[in-house]
């Protein structure tokens, strides 16, 4: 049972590295499913995207609860895949609500507790970049979170605290895509025995 979550600021390379890891694992004969959160295929995911674009307004706690509910919409799929021996890779997962919520003044313990019924990652990979790097990698069409540099600095600090847990790994996302992918491949092979 292997659930791998990629976390980090926007533009840290989560989507790219999730795609590269999936391709490597499939080439090695593993069955893999990937999810991106928020999941835009659901009504809740669409509400979240509308709020991020400034077309809807929600209180901070309600917004994080929407993110969490959006993950719960896919809980049965994740559980079924894991039961079938599928490797599940998530681009953002449980820790996103904790890091972003804590950065907005919400209680990290509460955000952790309300997600305890979700399948827990065997490995969470933090692709760590500076907020200035996130801005440099995407200069236009930034959502409300991506545009708040002070918030992003607090989110990064929260992620770095979370990354001290034993099921986490912090990788320098400032390195080249290839170097990051090599480090991830070695990490997954060592920690999860997924060659």
ABEGO torsion letter per residue (X at the ends): XBBBBBBEBBGAGAAAAAAAAAAAAAAAGBBBBBBBOBBAABAAAAAAAAAAAGABBBBAAAAAAAAAAAAAAAAAAAAAAAAAGBBBBBBEBAAAAAAAAAAAGBBAAAAAAAAAABBBBABBBBBBBBAAAAAAABABGBBAAAABAAAAAAAAAAAAAAAABAABBBBBAABBAAAAAAAAAAAAAAAAGBX
